């Protein structure tokens, strides 16, 4: 018994030292759910991440204790943000690579699994219509589950698609038996990224899917809201500065137009208002040229058409009197 206790204690000490070392060297951590992930599958994931990422599993109580002790020793209180995330069957993926790429590699290693009795379905399971390949003696399974079938060429055929299991429901014995007979493995399991830790900040994994265009759009929306808020309360800000300058110019221009006061950028506007014909100076030659050209073209066409019409009329008159 003493040997077993010393062995367990040594394992805890080694685990504590390993986790503390990882916390010192890594500032990026993926918190992943590991439900229904076997040791063989986990080994393949470790091999796929080999290079700049390390997967560490363990009991939540041990990980929480090590994080608290390490935070007290180093004074790094940011790592305490990891403790609320250690709930359920989870593990830690320490990485120095791109978080998006590492997350994609983790999600790639999934294994198809049958629907076992008592499992919570992670997705909806729909049985498609078609031939099942089962002989007519197996129709009892379909009758229990209220699945409409017919016998076609000596085999059972499902007539319409059937929602067999809904997401979040427990898998029953009848559903599991039917899916096994159909040879279907509807579920797939692997490490699922639940949260992302980076330099003390914790955020949702959906953030990793944002592109540069998404970030630019969100920044532009935020900037416009800040500018609108600043203008609404008459509080100057960098976002509202262009609008404030334009509005101030408009006010000064209105004052200059209404009074004898003037300044450089108001002189041209006041000249236009005094002599509106100046607005047409630039457009006049073009329009005049265009109208003259079109008029000339019309005149030429008329000149070409007139002799023909006159000759026809003359010819018609001459033929009439002759």
Order of alpha helices (4+ residues) and beta strands (2+ residues): alpha-beta-alpha-beta-alpha-beta-alpha-beta-beta-beta-alpha-beta-beta-beta-alpha-beta-beta-beta-alpha-alpha-alpha-alpha
